[in-house]
Every structure is written in C-alpha cells, then in structure tokens.
Amino acid sequence: MDLQVGKWQEFAIGRLFELQAGKINNASALEDGTDCEYFGAKWNDNAFMKPCKYNAKLVNKGNCIMFITDGQGSVGYALYKDDREFMGTINLVMGYSAFLNPVIGMFLATVICRERERYSFGRKWKKTLAQTVIKLPIQHTEDGTPVIDSQKTYSNEGYLPDWQFMEDYIQSLHSKPLTTRVTGEDVPELRTETWEGFCLGQVFDVQYGINMELNACKETTPDDPEGIAFVARTAENNGVSAYVKPVRGKIPQKAGTITCAGGGSVLSTFVQDRDFYSGRDLYLLHTKEPLSLKIKLFLVTIITIMAP
C-alpha cells in the first residue's frame, strides 16, 4: 500500500488522546511479586523493567500508547502497551482513546517515534506532549474530498484520522515467520553467581572518538563504495545514523571496534562491522588482546544490560 504521506494532515497529541501520567516515583518501593509488571522510561525491552506485586492504587490501564517523556537516552520514544494493567514510572505518560487497538497502536507509535530527534539533547517532553503535532492519514469521501467533522473533535480544521487505513496498512505488511536454530538445549548455564566485577578500563583500552559532526559531512548511501558509516549516540541500527563520503584528514576507525555511547542513548554498545567515523560522545573500546566476534558480542551484551 502507498502511504501517500503528502495527503496527511496535522493533529496535536492532546486532541487524539486522553493523557495520564504514570504513578511510580520510586521503583525501589515496589513490593516483590509476579502478578503485575513495572514499566520505566527506557526504549529497550518495550520499557519493561521488572515484575512486581499488584497494587490497585498504582496501576494504569492497558491498551494505550506509552510516551517516554524523560529518562536518559529514551525521551521521545512511544510504545504500544497491550490491554493488561501495569505500573509505570512518573516519566511515562499514557495516551488512551476509544479508537485504539494493537494494530492502530503499532502504526501510531511508529509515527510518533519520528518526533524523537527533537529530544536527543537533554530536552524533556512532558510539558509539551499535548501540543506535539504529528501528521496522520485522513478520511476522504469517494470523490477524494476530505471528510470534515463538524464537531472538530481531533483538529480545528475538522479532519478525521483514517483509522481503517492505518489498520489496513499494518496488516498489508508481510514478513516470513521468525525462525532460529537455537533450541536452548545445548546452551551452558551462565552461573553468574561465580562472576566477578571488572571496570571497563581493565578489560578494554578506552579511547574517546574523533567527535565528528554529521552536519559537516556529505551524506551518501550504504551501497556507495566510498561510503563510510557514521556511528552516533543512537540505540538503533547498530549505532549507525548515516553513511558519509570520506572526509579529508579524518581516518576512519577500523571494523571490529566496539563503540559505546557516552551521551544520548547512554551505554548503547555495538561491534562495528565496517570502518566508520565516530560522532559526539562516543567511546571506542579496544580489546587488550585479540578476541573473536562471538566473544565481543558477549561483552557487548553485558555492557548493554548495564544501561538504565
């Protein structure tokens, strides 16, 4: 299906949703249990933090969009939450509406996440969330004229979001079922109780990157033979935010280097599979001895778990 984004119109989030903040100010005060779930201000793991004991005074209803309005590295993300009750940090704001279901929620969360770039530099979102404007497909009559709601429920112009189009679009996406050869039968136990602590400086030679600015580079495509990956402080796409042309006087870092974000999406850590330039607040972790890719991926996983 063609998204036809040129025909989309603007809607303020506060007109689309009834907004309710999370109720948990101190997660350490939650009682242990398994009959409820606590969600925090993080993008990883769909914001899930830990199981906890159910408390009727502190739960939020499900079937909502969770807006991450504060939190290191994750402000600006939005996630769909299923219909189960849950507990959420005060840094989450939940959006409820009668039109919402899992399919429409997936569409909306994807569109809303496009706003995240505005909040990558320490800005917060809670005070301005209701005024944040996003574009959505709108309903049209058979002759192509926009349907106008005289009540102006969702916008001052009277446009109506096309919920059916959103459902149809998501359901039109096709992918092969995920498969894996990993059965878990031959995976050894981690036995983490026998592990010991190490500072990153004991395991790696830690070096600050070359602190390049993407807007000073000429962007290109991943299939450009001259293209060099530009690794930034993002948790997505293996940390690669763009591909750029070679810059005179700048020597790319070597493939196989581990990168770790010191700002933005803090502790987002990856093994780079091609030569790259490094952006702001990016650290390079060089192993003190040659290690295989599998060992590097193990170490990257451990470091990532440390992220808030």
Disulfide bonds with the S-S distance in Angstrom:
none
